[in-house]
Amino acid sequence: MVAMQAWYRLVTGRRTKWAVVVLGLVVVALVGPLAGKLSRYEDNSPASFLPSGARSTKVASFLAAHSASAPVPAVVVFARSSGLTSTDRAEVAAARAAVAALHLAEPGPTSLSGNTRAATFSVPLPADTSETAVTYDV
């Protein structure tokens, strides 16, 4: 019984509390720098929290495998509130030819609105196209 009381006094003593605090700080100081290295080993993707047989997991895997190669559509729009003139239509054709000359992808056909106020054509850009090529002034 005396041995147990001595043990209790040791564990709950005034100096023991400070020893536990100091030991905790030492452990944090030693282990803290290792916390930054955990990011290479952890997987925080949404699919990692779902069952492997779930449909959403299969869709996430499919998109990860196929989205990088899918082209990104860009739509080029020419508009004039009073209606496009023949000069404007020639500019649309020239711009489409200039985009084709960039050799990014073959632009789609020119489409004129029913009221002839706008003309559009699309350009399927590869997903890995650099920003400078996309913002090229034609």
C-alpha positions as CSV (number, residue, x, y, z in Angstrom):
1,M,0.0,0.0,0.0
2,V,2.9,2.4,0.8
3,A,4.4,1.5,-2.6
4,M,1.2,2.5,-4.4
5,Q,1.0,5.8,-2.6
6,A,4.5,6.6,-3.5
7,W,3.7,5.7,-7.1
8,Y,0.6,8.0,-7.1
9,R,2.6,10.8,-5.6
10,L,5.3,10.4,-8.2
11,V,2.8,10.4,-11.1
12,T,0.7,13.3,-9.8
13,G,3.5,15.3,-8.3
14,R,4.3,18.9,-8.9
15,R,7.5,18.2,-10.8
16,T,6.1,15.4,-12.9
17,K,3.6,17.7,-14.5
18,W,6.4,19.9,-15.8
19,A,8.4,16.8,-16.9
20,V,5.4,15.6,-19.0
21,V,5.1,19.1,-20.6
22,V,8.8,19.2,-21.4
23,L,8.8,15.6,-22.8
24,G,5.8,16.5,-25.0
25,L,7.6,19.6,-26.4
26,V,10.6,17.5,-27.1
27,V,8.5,14.9,-29.0
28,V,6.8,17.6,-31.0
29,A,10.2,19.2,-31.9
30,L,11.6,15.9,-33.0
31,V,8.5,14.6,-34.9
32,G,7.2,17.9,-36.3
33,P,9.5,18.2,-39.3
34,L,8.5,14.7,-40.4
35,A,4.8,15.8,-40.8
36,G,5.6,17.6,-44.0
37,K,6.8,14.4,-45.6
38,L,3.5,12.7,-45.1
39,S,1.9,14.3,-48.2
40,R,3.8,12.0,-50.6
41,Y,2.2,9.0,-48.9
42,E,-1.3,10.1,-48.4
43,D,-4.1,10.0,-51.0
44,N,-6.8,12.6,-50.5
45,S,-8.6,12.1,-53.8
46,P,-12.4,11.7,-53.5
47,A,-12.2,8.2,-54.9
48,S,-10.0,7.1,-52.0
49,F,-12.8,7.5,-49.6
50,L,-15.3,5.4,-51.6
51,P,-15.6,1.7,-52.1
52,S,-13.7,0.4,-55.1
53,G,-16.9,-1.0,-56.6
54,A,-18.9,2.2,-56.4
55,R,-20.0,3.8,-59.7
56,S,-18.6,7.2,-58.8
57,T,-15.2,5.5,-58.1
58,K,-15.2,3.9,-61.6
59,V,-16.2,7.3,-63.2
60,A,-13.4,9.1,-61.3
61,S,-10.9,6.5,-62.5
62,F,-12.2,6.7,-66.1
63,L,-12.0,10.5,-66.1
64,A,-8.5,10.5,-64.7
65,A,-7.4,8.2,-67.5
66,H,-9.2,9.9,-70.4
67,S,-9.6,13.6,-69.5
68,A,-5.9,14.6,-70.1
69,S,-6.2,13.6,-73.8
70,A,-9.6,15.1,-74.5
71,P,-9.5,18.3,-76.6
72,V,-10.9,21.5,-75.1
73,P,-13.3,23.3,-77.3
74,A,-12.8,27.0,-78.0
75,V,-15.5,29.0,-79.7
76,V,-14.6,32.1,-81.7
77,V,-17.4,34.6,-82.0
78,F,-17.7,37.6,-84.3
79,A,-20.7,39.9,-83.7
80,R,-22.1,43.2,-84.8
81,S,-25.5,44.5,-83.5
82,S,-26.4,46.0,-86.9
83,G,-25.5,42.7,-88.7
84,L,-22.3,41.4,-90.2
85,T,-21.2,43.1,-93.4
86,S,-19.4,41.3,-96.3
87,T,-16.2,42.8,-95.0
88,D,-16.9,41.3,-91.6
89,R,-17.6,37.9,-93.2
90,A,-14.2,38.1,-95.0
91,E,-12.6,38.9,-91.6
92,V,-14.2,35.8,-90.2
93,A,-12.8,33.7,-93.0
94,A,-9.4,35.2,-92.6
95,A,-9.4,34.6,-88.9
96,R,-10.4,31.0,-89.4
97,A,-7.6,30.6,-91.9
98,A,-5.1,32.2,-89.4
99,V,-6.3,29.7,-86.7
100,A,-5.8,26.8,-89.2
101,A,-2.3,28.1,-89.9
102,L,-1.4,27.7,-86.2
103,H,-1.6,23.9,-86.7
104,L,-3.2,23.4,-83.3
105,A,-6.3,21.7,-84.8
106,E,-8.6,22.0,-87.8
107,P,-11.2,24.7,-87.0
108,G,-14.9,23.7,-87.4
109,P,-17.1,25.2,-90.2
110,T,-18.2,28.8,-89.9
111,S,-21.8,29.2,-88.7
112,L,-23.8,32.4,-89.4
113,S,-26.7,33.3,-87.1
114,G,-30.2,33.5,-88.7
115,N,-30.3,37.3,-88.3
116,T,-26.7,37.6,-89.6
117,R,-25.6,39.5,-86.4
118,A,-23.0,36.9,-85.4
119,A,-20.7,34.3,-86.9
120,T,-18.9,31.5,-85.0
121,F,-16.5,28.7,-85.5
122,S,-15.0,26.3,-83.1
123,V,-11.4,25.1,-82.6
124,P,-10.7,21.9,-80.7
125,L,-7.6,22.7,-78.7
126,P,-5.4,19.9,-77.4
127,A,-5.5,19.8,-73.6
128,D,-1.8,20.3,-73.3
129,T,-1.7,23.5,-75.5
130,S,0.3,26.3,-73.9
131,E,-1.5,29.5,-72.9
132,T,0.5,31.6,-75.4
133,A,-0.8,29.6,-78.3
134,V,-4.4,29.9,-77.0
135,T,-4.1,33.7,-76.6
136,Y,-2.4,34.2,-80.0
137,D,-3.7,37.3,-81.6
138,V,-5.2,36.5,-85.0
